């Protein structure tokens, strides 16, 4: 199953307006925080996907393929992995399931 984002309890990296420094905008600090949060979230989802793919490769049945293909499609639709990679993974797993069963 897909994992929720990790709880990130760190000190704020956003300084006060007076201490910004040359060429640093508040929006840049906000984007930095957003990127870090998004990266952690995507890392968890990718990890869960890899685990599911390994399970399907170990036991290539129709039921396992159905669950794995669903995870792959969901991950690709959210833009975490490219759609072509998702298609390639699904195709290869389906071939393995057909040859095994």
N, C-alpha and C positions, 0 to 999 in steps of 0.2 A: 504494500500500500504506500501511497505517497506520504512523505513526512512533512510535518509542519515546520516553519522556519525556526531555527535555533534561537533561544533567548540570548540576546546580546546585551549584557549589563556592563557597559564600559563608560568611562568618563566621556563627557561631551567634548568633541574636538573643535566645536565652534567657539571662537573667541568673541569677545565683545567688539562692537563696531570700532572702538578706539584702537584696538590692538590688531586689526586686520593685517596691516603691512601693505607693502606695495604690490599692486596687481592681484590681490586676493579678494574675491567677492564672497559675500555671504552665500550666494547661490552655489558657488563652487564647493563650499563646505557641505552644503545640503546634498549636492549630487554625490559627494564622496561618501556620505553616510548612506544614501540610497543604494549606491553601487555595492557597498560592503554587505548590506542587508540582503540585496538581491542575489549576490554571489553565494552567500551562505545558504539561502533557500534553495537555489538551483543545484548546489553541491549535494544537498540531502536528497533531492529528487533523482539526480543522476545516479547516486549511489544505490538507491532503492531499485532503480531500473536495471542497473548492472546485476544486482543480486537476482532479480526476477529472470533475467536472460540466462544467467548461469543455471538456475533451477530448471529452466526449459531445456537447456542443452543437455543436462544430466538425465532428464526424464521427458523425452520429446513425445508427449501424447497430445491428442486433440484438445483436451480440456486445458492442459497447461499452456498450449499454444494460444488458445482463445484469451486467457487471462493476460499473457505476456503481450500479445498483439494489442490488447486494449491499453495496457500501460504505455507501450511504445507510441501509439496513436495520440494518447492524451499528452504525453511529454512533447511530441512534435507539434501538436496544435497550440501549445503554450509557448513555442519558440525556444524551448530549452535545448532541443537537438534539432538539426536540420531535417526537413521533410524527406529529402532523398535518402538520408541515412536511415530514417525510420522505415521507409519502404524497403530498403535493402536488407535491414535486419529482419523484418517481418517475412520477407521472401525466403531468406536463408533458413530461418527457423521452420517455416512451413515445409520447405524441401526436406529438412531433417526429420520432421514429424511424419511426413508421407513415406519416406524411405524406411523409417523405423517401424511404423505401424501398418 
